[in-house]
Amino acid sequence: MNSALSRLRTVIAPVSAWLPSTIDRRVRVMAWLSLVAQILIVGTGGAVRLTGSGLGCPTWPRCTADSFVSTPEQGIHGVIEFGNRLLTFVLILIAIAMFLFVVRMRKQRPELFRLALVIGLGIPFQGVIGGITVLTNLDPYVVGLHFVLSTGLVVLATVLVYRVYRGRRGAAFVAPGWYVTTGYLASFFVGVTIIVGILTTGSGPHAGDKGSARNGLDSELLQHLHSYPAYITLALTIVLLVGALRMRLPAVVKAVGLLLAVEFAQIIVGISQSRMGLPELLVGIHMVLACVLAAAMTSVMLNLRSRAVPVSLPANEQPVGSAAV
């Protein structure tokens, strides 16, 4: 027994020593991969739905009663659905790598450890919800929950990237109360826009399978209701941009500028898809942009907080005037 433990320690020791103890390029790359993969799986999930491949694998966790992978008889729909399921395992591998890359920093950077852990645990949970969508014949409300959870993981991955680069948050805001309140209002309306968008999609023609039910809501009415919080968000974002420019907050200006660009793109795509009869490609782009929108809004709110000086960035990258944690 002691000999086996000794051999195990011999194997583990060099691996543990190889893992980073401070933020380095490996940690930054893995954090970005986590965010990109979380958004990418929304895109592949959208492809499953928009190509009518939602039941390409009619059961879960197997693709058929006898196989975990798609079969030739299932055709392209089986390939698309199985490909989306396969990407979940890629996400899991990225999450495991991210967790291992911050595990030695758990005392110095506990926020990174917690974020990596929650994201890692959220991926299999999200996979289970995906399985339930199949078992419930693509119930539109379960599909909607699946998208909400995906958006939540995108938000967490955004926070992870930000904390990797900028360190732990400080105790104060860098802007006055009215500005922070405006940011929270914009965040609220981003959430409302996404939720109403989910309900709108659930009432429309893209069910994921010809035999799947719709939520029964008025699709045309929901399309109008969906636009209202989007335009309110746009107006609030313009206020945020003007305010950040006047207060000379360069990091906030950059974050809000990105948010505004995403909103314009999302509005253009939304109007275009509505007038063109909801073509699959535009609907898919609209879905992905919804997650990018959530990430951009998260970035804005993160930049409103003061932050501690990152312990691992080079001296010329240290932020000026950061507050202590």
TORKOL-4160 file (C-alpha; in steps of 0.2 Angstrom, whole numbers, padded with zeros to 4 digits, m for minus):
325
<pt num="1" X="0000" Y="0000" Z="0000"/>
<pt num="2" X="0014" Y="0012" Z="0005"/>
<pt num="3" X="0023" Y="0008" Z="m0011"/>
<pt num="4" X="0008" Y="0012" Z="m0022"/>
<pt num="5" X="0006" Y="0028" Z="m0013"/>
<pt num="6" X="0024" Y="0032" Z="m0015"/>
<pt num="7" X="0023" Y="0029" Z="m0034"/>
<pt num="8" X="0007" Y="0039" Z="m0035"/>
<pt num="9" X="0016" Y="0054" Z="m0027"/>
<pt num="10" X="0031" Y="0052" Z="m0039"/>
<pt num="11" X="0019" Y="0053" Z="m0053"/>
<pt num="12" X="0008" Y="0068" Z="m0046"/>
<pt num="13" X="0023" Y="0078" Z="m0040"/>
<pt num="14" X="0030" Y="0084" Z="m0057"/>
<pt num="15" X="0012" Y="0087" Z="m0063"/>
<pt num="16" X="0008" Y="0098" Z="m0048"/>
<pt num="17" X="0025" Y="0107" Z="m0050"/>
<pt num="18" X="0020" Y="0111" Z="m0068"/>
<pt num="19" X="0004" Y="0119" Z="m0064"/>
<pt num="20" X="0005" Y="0138" Z="m0063"/>
<pt num="21" X="0005" Y="0146" Z="m0046"/>
<pt num="22" X="0003" Y="0163" Z="m0053"/>
<pt num="23" X="m0007" Y="0170" Z="m0068"/>
<pt num="24" X="0003" Y="0166" Z="m0084"/>
<pt num="25" X="m0001" Y="0164" Z="m0102"/>
<pt num="26" X="m0008" Y="0147" Z="m0100"/>
<pt num="27" X="m0021" Y="0153" Z="m0088"/>
<pt num="28" X="m0026" Y="0168" Z="m0099"/>
<pt num="29" X="m0028" Y="0157" Z="m0114"/>
<pt num="30" X="m0038" Y="0144" Z="m0105"/>
<pt num="31" X="m0050" Y="0158" Z="m0098"/>
<pt num="32" X="m0053" Y="0164" Z="m0115"/>
<pt num="33" X="m0056" Y="0147" Z="m0122"/>
<pt num="34" X="m0069" Y="0145" Z="m0108"/>
<pt num="35" X="m0078" Y="0160" Z="m0114"/>
<pt num="36" X="m0077" Y="0157" Z="m0132"/>
<pt num="37" X="m0082" Y="0139" Z="m0130"/>
<pt num="38" X="m0097" Y="0144" Z="m0120"/>
<pt num="39" X="m0103" Y="0155" Z="m0134"/>
<pt num="40" X="m0099" Y="0143" Z="m0147"/>
<pt num="41" X="m0110" Y="0129" Z="m0140"/>
<pt num="42" X="m0124" Y="0141" Z="m0140"/>
<pt num="43" X="m0121" Y="0143" Z="m0159"/>
<pt num="44" X="m0120" Y="0124" Z="m0162"/>
<pt num="45" X="m0136" Y="0122" Z="m0151"/>
<pt num="46" X="m0144" Y="0135" Z="m0162"/>
<pt num="47" X="m0139" Y="0125" Z="m0177"/>
<pt num="48" X="m0147" Y="0110" Z="m0170"/>
<pt num="49" X="m0163" Y="0119" Z="m0168"/>
<pt num="50" X="m0163" Y="0129" Z="m0184"/>
<pt num="51" X="m0160" Y="0113" Z="m0195"/>
<pt num="52" X="m0174" Y="0103" Z="m0187"/>
<pt num="53" X="m0161" Y="0092" Z="m0179"/>
<pt num="54" X="m0167" Y="0093" Z="m0161"/>
<pt num="55" X="m0172" Y="0075" Z="m0161"/>
<pt num="56" X="m0159" Y="0069" Z="m0172"/>
<pt num="57" X="m0154" Y="0059" Z="m0157"/>
<pt num="58" X="m0171" Y="0054" Z="m0151"/>
<pt num="59" X="m0165" Y="0049" Z="m0133"/>
<pt num="60" X="m0152" Y="0054" Z="m0120"/>
<pt num="61" X="m0139" Y="0051" Z="m0115"/>
<pt num="62" X="m0137" Y="0038" Z="m0129"/>
<pt num="63" X="m0140" Y="0044" Z="m0147"/>
<pt num="64" X="m0151" Y="0029" Z="m0150"/>
<pt num="65" X="m0156" Y="0015" Z="m0139"/>
<pt num="66" X="m0141" Y="0005" Z="m0144"/>
<pt num="67" X="m0128" Y="0018" Z="m0148"/>
<pt num="68" X="m0120" Y="0033" Z="m0139"/>
<pt num="69" X="m0115" Y="0040" Z="m0157"/>
<pt num="70" X="m0126" Y="0044" Z="m0171"/>
<pt num="71" X="m0129" Y="0031" Z="m0184"/>
<pt num="72" X="m0130" Y="0032" Z="m0203"/>
<pt num="73" X="m0149" Y="0029" Z="m0203"/>
<pt num="74" X="m0151" Y="0046" Z="m0193"/>
<pt num="75" X="m0143" Y="0056" Z="m0207"/>
<pt num="76" X="m0137" Y="0074" Z="m0206"/>
<pt num="77" X="m0149" Y="0078" Z="m0191"/>
<pt num="78" X="m0141" Y="0064" Z="m0181"/>
<pt num="79" X="m0124" Y="0071" Z="m0185"/>
<pt num="80" X="m0128" Y="0089" Z="m0180"/>
<pt num="81" X="m0136" Y="0084" Z="m0164"/>
<pt num="82" X="m0122" Y="0072" Z="m0159"/>
<pt num="83" X="m0109" Y="0085" Z="m0164"/>
<pt num="84" X="m0118" Y="0098" Z="m0152"/>
<pt num="85" X="m0117" Y="0084" Z="m0138"/>
<pt num="86" X="m0099" Y="0081" Z="m0142"/>
<pt num="87" X="m0095" Y="0099" Z="m0139"/>
<pt num="88" X="m0101" Y="0097" Z="m0121"/>
<pt num="89" X="m0086" Y="0086" Z="m0118"/>
<pt num="90" X="m0074" Y="0099" Z="m0125"/>
<pt num="91" X="m0081" Y="0111" Z="m0113"/>
<pt num="92" X="m0079" Y="0099" Z="m0099"/>
<pt num="93" X="m0061" Y="0096" Z="m0104"/>
<pt num="94" X="m0058" Y="0115" Z="m0104"/>
<pt num="95" X="m0066" Y="0117" Z="m0087"/>
<pt num="96" X="m0055" Y="0104" Z="m0080"/>
<pt num="97" X="m0040" Y="0112" Z="m0087"/>
<pt num="98" X="m0045" Y="0129" Z="m0081"/>
<pt num="99" X="m0048" Y="0122" Z="m0063"/>
<pt num="100" X="m0032" Y="0113" Z="m0063"/>
<pt num="101" X="m0023" Y="0129" Z="m0068"/>
<pt num="102" X="m0030" Y="0139" Z="m0054"/>
<pt num="103" X="m0030" Y="0126" Z="m0040"/>
<pt num="104" X="m0013" Y="0131" Z="m0034"/>
<pt num="105" X="m0019" Y="0149" Z="m0032"/>
<pt num="106" X="m0034" Y="0145" Z="m0022"/>
<pt num="107" X="m0028" Y="0154" Z="m0007"/>
<pt num="108" X="m0021" Y="0169" Z="m0016"/>
<pt num="109" X="m0034" Y="0170" Z="m0029"/>
<pt num="110" X="m0050" Y="0162" Z="m0021"/>
<pt num="111" X="m0062" Y="0171" Z="m0033"/>
<pt num="112" X="m0053" Y="0162" Z="m0048"/>
<pt num="113" X="m0055" Y="0145" Z="m0039"/>
<pt num="114" X="m0073" Y="0148" Z="m0036"/>
<pt num="115" X="m0077" Y="0154" Z="m0053"/>
<pt num="116" X="m0068" Y="0139" Z="m0061"/>
<pt num="117" X="m0077" Y="0127" Z="m0050"/>
<pt num="118" X="m0094" Y="0134" Z="m0053"/>
<pt num="119" X="m0092" Y="0134" Z="m0072"/>
<pt num="120" X="m0085" Y="0117" Z="m0071"/>
<pt num="121" X="m0100" Y="0110" Z="m0061"/>
<pt num="122" X="m0112" Y="0120" Z="m0072"/>
<pt num="123" X="m0108" Y="0112" Z="m0088"/>
<pt num="124" X="m0114" Y="0094" Z="m0084"/>
<pt num="125" X="m0129" Y="0102" Z="m0076"/>
<pt num="126" X="m0132" Y="0111" Z="m0092"/>
<pt num="127" X="m0130" Y="0094" Z="m0101"/>
<pt num="128" X="m0143" Y="0086" Z="m0091"/>
<pt num="129" X="m0155" Y="0100" Z="m0095"/>
<pt num="130" X="m0151" Y="0097" Z="m0113"/>
<pt num="131" X="m0156" Y="0079" Z="m0111"/>
<pt num="132" X="m0172" Y="0084" Z="m0103"/>
<pt num="133" X="m0176" Y="0095" Z="m0118"/>
<pt num="134" X="m0174" Y="0079" Z="m0129"/>
<pt num="135" X="m0184" Y="0068" Z="m0117"/>
<pt num="136" X="m0198" Y="0081" Z="m0116"/>
<pt num="137" X="m0199" Y="0082" Z="m0135"/>
<pt num="138" X="m0191" Y="0099" Z="m0136"/>
<pt num="139" X="m0203" Y="0108" Z="m0124"/>
<pt num="140" X="m0201" Y="0126" Z="m0128"/>
<pt num="141" X="m0200" Y="0131" Z="m0110"/>
<pt num="142" X="m0187" Y="0118" Z="m0106"/>
<pt num="143" X="m0177" Y="0124" Z="m0121"/>
<pt num="144" X="m0179" Y="0142" Z="m0115"/>
<pt num="145" X="m0172" Y="0136" Z="m0098"/>
<pt num="146" X="m0157" Y="0128" Z="m0107"/>
<pt num="147" X="m0153" Y="0145" Z="m0116"/>
<pt num="148" X="m0155" Y="0155" Z="m0099"/>
<pt num="149" X="m0142" Y="0143" Z="m0091"/>
<pt num="150" X="m0130" Y="0144" Z="m0106"/>
<pt num="151" X="m0131" Y="0163" Z="m0105"/>
<pt num="152" X="m0127" Y="0162" Z="m0086"/>
<pt num="153" X="m0112" Y="0152" Z="m0090"/>
<pt num="154" X="m0106" Y="0165" Z="m0103"/>
<pt num="155" X="m0108" Y="0178" Z="m0089"/>
<pt num="156" X="m0098" Y="0168" Z="m0077"/>
<pt num="157" X="m0084" Y="0165" Z="m0090"/>
<pt num="158" X="m0084" Y="0183" Z="m0094"/>
<pt num="159" X="m0081" Y="0187" Z="m0076"/>
<pt num="160" X="m0067" Y="0174" Z="m0076"/>
<pt num="161" X="m0058" Y="0182" Z="m0090"/>
<pt num="162" X="m0059" Y="0199" Z="m0082"/>
<pt num="163" X="m0053" Y="0193" Z="m0065"/>
<pt num="164" X="m0039" Y="0184" Z="m0073"/>
<pt num="165" X="m0033" Y="0200" Z="m0081"/>
<pt num="166" X="m0038" Y="0213" Z="m0068"/>
<pt num="167" X="m0037" Y="0204" Z="m0052"/>
<pt num="168" X="m0049" Y="0205" Z="m0037"/>
<pt num="169" X="m0062" Y="0218" Z="m0036"/>
<pt num="170" X="m0061" Y="0233" Z="m0024"/>
<pt num="171" X="m0073" Y="0240" Z="m0012"/>
<pt num="172" X="m0079" Y="0255" Z="m0021"/>
<pt num="173" X="m0086" Y="0261" Z="m0038"/>
<pt num="174" X="m0076" Y="0272" Z="m0050"/>
<pt num="175" X="m0092" Y="0282" Z="m0055"/>
<pt num="176" X="m0106" Y="0291" Z="m0045"/>
<pt num="177" X="m0121" Y="0283" Z="m0039"/>
<pt num="178" X="m0133" Y="0289" Z="m0053"/>
<pt num="179" X="m0121" Y="0281" Z="m0066"/>
<pt num="180" X="m0120" Y="0264" Z="m0057"/>
<pt num="181" X="m0139" Y="0264" Z="m0055"/>
<pt num="182" X="m0140" Y="0267" Z="m0074"/>
<pt num="183" X="m0128" Y="0252" Z="m0077"/>
<pt num="184" X="m0139" Y="0241" Z="m0066"/>
<pt num="185" X="m0155" Y="0247" Z="m0076"/>
<pt num="186" X="m0146" Y="0243" Z="m0092"/>
<pt num="187" X="m0142" Y="0226" Z="m0085"/>
<pt num="188" X="m0160" Y="0223" Z="m0080"/>
<pt num="189" X="m0166" Y="0227" Z="m0097"/>
<pt num="190" X="m0153" Y="0216" Z="m0106"/>
<pt num="191" X="m0160" Y="0202" Z="m0095"/>
<pt num="192" X="m0178" Y="0206" Z="m0100"/>
<pt num="193" X="m0174" Y="0208" Z="m0118"/>
<pt num="194" X="m0166" Y="0190" Z="m0118"/>
<pt num="195" X="m0180" Y="0182" Z="m0108"/>
<pt num="196" X="m0194" Y="0190" Z="m0120"/>
<pt num="197" X="m0183" Y="0185" Z="m0135"/>
<pt num="198" X="m0183" Y="0167" Z="m0128"/>
<pt num="199" X="m0202" Y="0167" Z="m0127"/>
<pt num="200" X="m0203" Y="0175" Z="m0145"/>
<pt num="201" X="m0192" Y="0161" Z="m0152"/>
<pt num="202" X="m0203" Y="0148" Z="m0142"/>
<pt num="203" X="m0218" Y="0154" Z="m0151"/>
<pt num="204" X="m0211" Y="0155" Z="m0169"/>
<pt num="205" X="m0208" Y="0142" Z="m0182"/>
<pt num="206" X="m0191" Y="0136" Z="m0177"/>
<pt num="207" X="m0195" Y="0122" Z="m0165"/>
<pt num="208" X="m0181" Y="0110" Z="m0168"/>
<pt num="209" X="m0192" Y="0097" Z="m0175"/>
<pt num="210" X="m0208" Y="0097" Z="m0185"/>
<pt num="211" X="m0217" Y="0087" Z="m0172"/>
<pt num="212" X="m0212" Y="0098" Z="m0157"/>
<pt num="213" X="m0225" Y="0110" Z="m0148"/>
<pt num="214" X="m0224" Y="0129" Z="m0148"/>
<pt num="215" X="m0228" Y="0139" Z="m0132"/>
<pt num="216" X="m0244" Y="0145" Z="m0140"/>
<pt num="217" X="m0241" Y="0164" Z="m0137"/>
<pt num="218" X="m0244" Y="0177" Z="m0150"/>
<pt num="219" X="m0228" Y="0178" Z="m0160"/>
<pt num="220" X="m0231" Y="0194" Z="m0169"/>
<pt num="221" X="m0235" Y="0203" Z="m0152"/>
<pt num="222" X="m0220" Y="0196" Z="m0144"/>
<pt num="223" X="m0209" Y="0202" Z="m0158"/>
<pt num="224" X="m0215" Y="0220" Z="m0154"/>
<pt num="225" X="m0213" Y="0217" Z="m0135"/>
<pt num="226" X="m0196" Y="0210" Z="m0138"/>
<pt num="227" X="m0190" Y="0227" Z="m0146"/>
<pt num="228" X="m0196" Y="0238" Z="m0132"/>
<pt num="229" X="m0183" Y="0233" Z="m0119"/>
<pt num="230" X="m0170" Y="0232" Z="m0132"/>
<pt num="231" X="m0172" Y="0250" Z="m0137"/>
<pt num="232" X="m0173" Y="0255" Z="m0118"/>
<pt num="233" X="m0156" Y="0246" Z="m0116"/>
<pt num="234" X="m0149" Y="0256" Z="m0131"/>
<pt num="235" X="m0155" Y="0273" Z="m0124"/>
<pt num="236" X="m0147" Y="0268" Z="m0107"/>
<pt num="237" X="m0131" Y="0263" Z="m0115"/>
<pt num="238" X="m0130" Y="0280" Z="m0124"/>
<pt num="239" X="m0132" Y="0288" Z="m0107"/>
<pt num="240" X="m0118" Y="0277" Z="m0101"/>
<pt num="241" X="m0106" Y="0281" Z="m0115"/>
<pt num="242" X="m0109" Y="0300" Z="m0114"/>
<pt num="243" X="m0107" Y="0299" Z="m0095"/>
<pt num="244" X="m0091" Y="0289" Z="m0096"/>
<pt num="245" X="m0084" Y="0301" Z="m0109"/>
<pt num="246" X="m0087" Y="0316" Z="m0098"/>
<pt num="247" X="m0080" Y="0308" Z="m0083"/>
<pt num="248" X="m0065" Y="0302" Z="m0093"/>
<pt num="249" X="m0066" Y="0284" Z="m0088"/>
<pt num="250" X="m0056" Y="0276" Z="m0102"/>
<pt num="251" X="m0059" Y="0258" Z="m0097"/>
<pt num="252" X="m0078" Y="0261" Z="m0095"/>
<pt num="253" X="m0079" Y="0270" Z="m0112"/>
<pt num="254" X="m0071" Y="0255" Z="m0120"/>
<pt num="255" X="m0083" Y="0243" Z="m0112"/>
<pt num="256" X="m0098" Y="0253" Z="m0116"/>
<pt num="257" X="m0092" Y="0256" Z="m0133"/>
<pt num="258" X="m0091" Y="0237" Z="m0136"/>
<pt num="259" X="m0109" Y="0235" Z="m0128"/>
<pt num="260" X="m0116" Y="0249" Z="m0140"/>
<pt num="261" X="m0108" Y="0240" Z="m0155"/>
<pt num="262" X="m0116" Y="0223" Z="m0150"/>
<pt num="263" X="m0133" Y="0232" Z="m0147"/>
<pt num="264" X="m0132" Y="0240" Z="m0164"/>
<pt num="265" X="m0128" Y="0223" Z="m0173"/>
<pt num="266" X="m0141" Y="0214" Z="m0163"/>
<pt num="267" X="m0155" Y="0227" Z="m0168"/>
<pt num="268" X="m0150" Y="0226" Z="m0186"/>
<pt num="269" X="m0150" Y="0207" Z="m0186"/>
<pt num="270" X="m0167" Y="0207" Z="m0176"/>
<pt num="271" X="m0175" Y="0219" Z="m0188"/>
<pt num="272" X="m0168" Y="0210" Z="m0203"/>
<pt num="273" X="m0174" Y="0193" Z="m0198"/>
<pt num="274" X="m0191" Y="0199" Z="m0194"/>
<pt num="275" X="m0194" Y="0207" Z="m0211"/>
<pt num="276" X="m0186" Y="0193" Z="m0220"/>
<pt num="277" X="m0197" Y="0179" Z="m0212"/>
<pt num="278" X="m0185" Y="0173" Z="m0199"/>
<pt num="279" X="m0172" Y="0165" Z="m0210"/>
<pt num="280" X="m0162" Y="0152" Z="m0201"/>
<pt num="281" X="m0145" Y="0160" Z="m0202"/>
<pt num="282" X="m0150" Y="0177" Z="m0195"/>
<pt num="283" X="m0160" Y="0168" Z="m0181"/>
<pt num="284" X="m0144" Y="0159" Z="m0177"/>
<pt num="285" X="m0133" Y="0175" Z="m0177"/>
<pt num="286" X="m0146" Y="0183" Z="m0166"/>
<pt num="287" X="m0145" Y="0169" Z="m0153"/>
<pt num="288" X="m0126" Y="0170" Z="m0153"/>
<pt num="289" X="m0127" Y="0189" Z="m0151"/>
<pt num="290" X="m0138" Y="0188" Z="m0137"/>
<pt num="291" X="m0124" Y="0179" Z="m0127"/>
<pt num="292" X="m0111" Y="0191" Z="m0133"/>
<pt num="293" X="m0123" Y="0205" Z="m0127"/>
<pt num="294" X="m0124" Y="0197" Z="m0110"/>
<pt num="295" X="m0105" Y="0196" Z="m0110"/>
<pt num="296" X="m0103" Y="0214" Z="m0115"/>
<pt num="297" X="m0115" Y="0221" Z="m0102"/>
<pt num="298" X="m0106" Y="0210" Z="m0089"/>
<pt num="299" X="m0090" Y="0218" Z="m0094"/>
<pt num="300" X="m0097" Y="0236" Z="m0092"/>
<pt num="301" X="m0103" Y="0232" Z="m0074"/>
<pt num="302" X="m0086" Y="0224" Z="m0070"/>
<pt num="303" X="m0077" Y="0240" Z="m0075"/>
<pt num="304" X="m0088" Y="0251" Z="m0064"/>
<pt num="305" X="m0079" Y="0243" Z="m0049"/>
<pt num="306" X="m0062" Y="0248" Z="m0042"/>
<pt num="307" X="m0050" Y="0234" Z="m0042"/>
<pt num="308" X="m0034" Y="0228" Z="m0033"/>
<pt num="309" X="m0018" Y="0228" Z="m0042"/>
<pt num="310" X="m0016" Y="0212" Z="m0051"/>
<pt num="311" X="m0002" Y="0202" Z="m0043"/>
<pt num="312" X="0004" Y="0194" Z="m0059"/>
<pt num="313" X="0004" Y="0207" Z="m0072"/>
<pt num="314" X="0020" Y="0215" Z="m0078"/>
<pt num="315" X="0023" Y="0232" Z="m0071"/>
<pt num="316" X="0019" Y="0242" Z="m0087"/>
<pt num="317" X="0001" Y="0233" Z="m0087"/>
<pt num="318" X="m0003" Y="0238" Z="m0069"/>
<pt num="319" X="m0019" Y="0249" Z="m0068"/>
<pt num="320" X="m0016" Y="0266" Z="m0060"/>
<pt num="321" X="m0025" Y="0272" Z="m0045"/>
<pt num="322" X="m0033" Y="0255" Z="m0040"/>
<pt num="323" X="m0041" Y="0253" Z="m0023"/>
<pt num="324" X="m0035" Y="0239" Z="m0011"/>
<pt num="325" X="m0046" Y="0225" Z="m0008"/>
